[in-house]
Amino acid sequence: MIVLKITNASEVVSSKLGKLLGNLVPEAVDQATVEAILVSKLIENLAAEGLQGEVAAVSGLDLQQSGLVLDPESHIRTHRTF
């Protein structure tokens, strides 16, 4: 299993939309947007290599040095099989 944590979603959205529009978009939307793009590209590239599996974007899961931290209200935002 591979876990990715995106830490600069707001900066990426701001660079794509411009600073003014980027500042108007809430960070939660930034994170969801970047995750959706990442999931799509990841599936596209992995499938092209002949790999099969599942990808999920999970809300309430945090990666810290001590391990994974699971919020009691966590849920799967996106789940795709490829």
C-alpha positions in Angstrom: 0.0 0.0 0.0 1.2 3.5 -0.8 0.1 6.6 1.0 0.6 10.1 -0.5 0.1 13.3 1.4 -0.3 16.5 -0.7 1.0 19.4 1.3 1.0 22.3 -1.2 -2.5 22.0 -2.8 -3.2 25.7 -2.3 0.0 26.8 -4.0 -0.6 24.6 -7.0 -4.2 25.9 -7.4 -3.0 29.5 -7.0 -0.2 29.0 -9.6 -2.8 27.5 -12.1 -5.6 30.0 -11.5 -3.6 33.1 -10.5 -3.1 34.5 -7.0 -6.4 36.4 -6.9 -8.6 33.5 -7.8 -6.5 31.1 -5.8 -7.0 33.2 -2.7 -10.8 33.1 -3.2 -11.0 29.3 -3.3 -11.1 27.5 0.1 -8.2 25.2 0.9 -10.6 22.2 1.2 -11.6 22.7 -2.4 -7.9 23.0 -3.4 -7.1 19.7 -1.7 -10.0 17.9 -3.4 -9.2 19.4 -6.8 -5.5 18.4 -6.6 -6.5 14.9 -5.3 -8.9 14.4 -8.2 -6.3 15.3 -10.8 -3.7 13.2 -9.1 -6.0 10.1 -8.9 -6.9 10.4 -12.6 -3.3 10.8 -13.7 -2.1 8.0 -11.3 -4.7 5.6 -12.7 -3.9 6.6 -16.3 -0.1 5.9 -15.8 -0.5 2.8 -13.7 -3.0 1.2 -16.2 -0.6 2.1 -19.1 2.0 0.0 -17.3 -0.4 -2.9 -17.1 -1.0 -2.6 -13.3 -4.4 -3.3 -11.7 -5.6 -2.1 -8.4 -7.5 0.5 -6.5 -7.0 4.2 -5.6 -8.8 6.1 -2.9 -8.8 9.6 -1.6 -9.5 9.5 2.1 -10.6 12.4 4.3 -9.6 12.2 8.0 -6.4 10.2 7.5 -3.1 11.9 8.3 0.4 10.8 7.8 2.7 11.7 10.6 6.2 10.4 11.7 4.6 8.3 14.4 2.4 6.5 11.9 -1.1 7.0 10.4 -3.6 8.9 12.4 -7.3 8.1 11.7 -9.9 10.7 12.6 -13.2 9.2 14.0 -15.1 11.0 11.2 -12.9 9.8 8.4 -14.4 8.7 5.1 -13.5 7.8 1.6 -14.1 10.7 -0.8 -13.1 8.9 -4.0 -12.6 5.2 -4.7 -11.7 3.9 -8.2 -10.7 0.5 -9.4 -8.4 0.3 -12.5 
